[in-house]
Amino acid sequence: MNILVLGRGKTGSLVAEVARERSHRVTVMGGTDNPGASALTPAKLAAIEVVIDFTTPASVLKNVEACIQAGKNVVVGTTGWYGELARIQRMVEQSGSGLLHAANFSIGVNLFFDIAHSAAAALQHQYFGQVFERHHAHKKDAPSGTAVALQRIIRDASGTDLEITSFREGDVVGMHELVLDSPADTIYVCHDAKSRRGFAEGAVRAAEWLADKKGFFDFKDVWRKL
Ligand SMILES: NC(=O)c1ccc[n+]([C@@H]2O[C@H](COP(=O)([O-])OP(=O)(O)OC[C@H]3O[C@@H](n4cnc5c(N)ncnc54)[C@H](OP(=O)(O)O)[C@@H]3O)[C@@H](O)[C@H]2O)c1
């Protein structure tokens, strides 16, 4: 496929590397190539089959809107824009394009979400729950999109909104922990990413899956089919 990767940062550059390893033709744009989504016109996107966005919370919405208007399918890895999810879903459905998003494209984290969903039953049995997340000092949004997704999963499973505590330090790739504490015992459910490679591979495989689809998709509903 012809893939356009938006973002030359820590994750975008690895996504481009993985996509090339999987024999795709890859173009990459950073912030200076695409200010205010100005490079994402229908003419400039004509040869592109899927766009993958790993940019910033400040740029992602304009990028996504431009891709949808150009009728291009887009995989969104950037976090920090979920207040606009319903509006973007309507836009995608009206335009007939395809969008797949995830706060976390690693298969391990999506399994961790399933385990957390089961563990949420503890909240009906006098357990007190908390979410902790730890990331590198340069991360722009807090709490992390993954922690917000975990909070939503627990809320849907149990009706309880857990507090999220964020730590920003060093070069931590991404650690998420659900702690369920009772007078009798404590349950720890933890995912600790060792590198960004899991995110990059998940995002490229998501782009391959999305290529011939239309509609609005969440990776947590799709990863088992990849
Ligand atoms: N879903 C997942 O699995 C997952 C995994 C890891 C990270 N993330 C998320 O992905 C995003 C990026 O993370 P990161 O660690 O890679 O950040 P990063 O290293 O800071 O990289 C962000 C990149 O976005 C570029 N950019 C900004 N505006 C742009 C635009 N309009 N067009 C094209 N590129 C633009 C920046 O370029 P300039 O420096 O030139 O402005 C920079 O290269 C964050 O929201 C993060 O939370 C998600």
The ligand as a Gaussian input file, in Angstrom:
#p B3LYP/6-31G(d) Opt

LIG

0 1
 N       -2.010000       4.721000      20.206000
 C       -0.800000       4.272000      20.572000
 O       -0.536000       3.055000      20.579000
 C        0.264000       5.278000      20.943000
 C        1.566000       4.865000      21.246000
 C        2.545000       5.837000      21.485000
 C        2.211000       7.186000      21.423000
 N        0.916000       7.539000      21.158000
 C        0.514000       8.933000      21.007000
 O        1.003000       9.367000      19.744000
 C        1.286000      10.765000      19.787000
 C        2.733000      10.985000      19.342000
 O        3.605000      10.426000      20.305000
 P        5.190000      10.530000      20.168000
 O        5.748000       9.998000      21.434000
 O        5.615000       9.929000      18.878000
 O        5.355000      12.124000      20.110000
 P        6.575000      13.009000      19.575000
 O        7.854000      12.229000      19.615000
 O        6.505000      14.312000      20.297000
 O        6.219000      13.236000      18.031000
 C        5.163000      14.030000      17.590000
 C        5.449000      14.398000      16.143000
 O        4.290000      15.005000      15.572000
 C        4.751000      15.929000      14.618000
 N        3.681000      16.841000      14.206000
 C        3.087000      17.843000      14.910000
 N        2.142000      18.445000      14.159000
 C        2.131000      17.795000      12.958000
 C        1.388000      17.937000      11.759000
 N        0.431000      18.888000      11.627000
 N        1.650000      17.105000      10.720000
 C        2.605000      16.153000      10.818000
 N        3.353000      15.973000      11.928000
 C        3.112000      16.779000      12.982000
 C        5.901000      16.595000      15.330000
 O        6.717000      17.250000      14.415000
 P        7.499000      18.624000      14.833000
 O        8.375000      18.247000      15.987000
 O        8.188000      18.926000      13.577000
 O        6.401000      19.595000      15.200000
 C        6.596000      15.377000      15.944000
 O        7.493000      14.786000      15.008000
 C        0.971000      11.198000      21.239000
 O       -0.354000      11.690000      21.286000
 C        1.067000       9.901000      22.024000
 O        0.268000       9.915000      23.205000
 C       -0.049000       6.616000      20.932000

